[in-house]
Amino acid sequence: MGRVPGLFEEAALDVDNTIAMMCGPEGMMKASAEALIERGHAPGSIYLSLERNMQCGLGRCGHCQLGAKFVCKDGPVFSYPEIESLLRVKGI
């Protein structure tokens, strides 16, 4: 079967009328988003649901911080353009 981005080659998607919503490992979501963009999807129509260890739920403890974003108060769902640059940083 292969990797998730490879499945997009088999799917007949109307890029003008498709919204992608993803959850799962960040590496898979990043690769899938890039594959969709290569197929002509608008980056703003791609949404990723991120997971972090959330303790306070208010963005004060920093456990869920992703760069300048806090998954607990700014997310957990982000559009791809909002977090694209953060997904390129190792260790975040």
DALINFEN-V900614 format. One record per residue. N is the residue number from 1. RES is the residue in one small letter. SS is DSSP state (@ for helix, = for strand, . for the rest). PHI is phi as a letter, one per 30 degrees, with the letter a starting at -180 (999 if undefined). NEAR is the number of other ideal C-beta (glycine too) atoms within 12 Angstrom. Layout:
{{N/RES/SS/PHI/NEAR} {N/RES/SS/PHI/NEAR}}
This chain:
{{1/m/./999/6} {2/g/./j/11} {3/r/./c/16} {4/v/@/e/25} {5/p/@/e/25} {6/g/@/d/15} {7/l/@/d/19} {8/f/./d/27} {9/e/./d/15} {10/e/./d/13} {11/a/./d/18} {12/a/./c/11} {13/l/./c/20} {14/d/./d/12} {15/v/@/d/20} {16/d/@/d/11} {17/n/@/b/12} {18/t/./b/19} {19/i/./c/20} {20/a/=/c/33} {21/m/=/b/20} {22/m/=/b/35} {23/c/=/b/19} {24/g/./k/19} {25/p/./d/17} {26/e/@/e/29} {27/g/@/d/18} {28/m/@/d/20} {29/m/@/d/30} {30/k/@/d/29} {31/a/@/d/24} {32/s/@/d/32} {33/a/@/d/37} {34/e/@/d/26} {35/a/@/d/28} {36/l/@/d/33} {37/i/@/d/23} {38/e/@/d/16} {39/r/./d/27} {40/g/./j/17} {41/h/./d/27} {42/a/./d/20} {43/p/@/e/25} {44/g/@/d/17} {45/s/@/c/25} {46/i/=/c/36} {47/y/=/b/28} {48/l/=/b/38} {49/s/=/c/22} {50/l/./c/34} {51/e/./b/21} {52/r/./b/28} {53/n/./d/15} {54/m/./c/23} {55/q/./c/16} {56/c/./d/17} {57/g/./i/17} {58/l/./b/15} {59/g/./i/21} {60/r/./c/14} {61/c/./d/17} {62/g/./i/20} {63/h/./d/18} {64/c/./c/26} {65/q/=/d/24} {66/l/=/b/33} {67/g/./i/23} {68/a/./d/17} {69/k/=/c/27} {70/f/=/c/27} {71/v/@/d/34} {72/c/@/d/24} {73/k/@/c/20} {74/d/@/c/23} {75/g/./b/27} {76/p/./d/24} {77/v/=/c/22} {78/f/=/b/34} {79/s/=/d/24} {80/y/@/e/34} {81/p/@/d/18} {82/e/@/d/25} {83/i/@/b/33} {84/e/@/e/24} {85/s/@/d/17} {86/l/@/d/27} {87/l/@/d/30} {88/r/./d/17} {89/v/./d/14} {90/k/./d/9} {91/g/./j/9} {92/i/./c/19}}
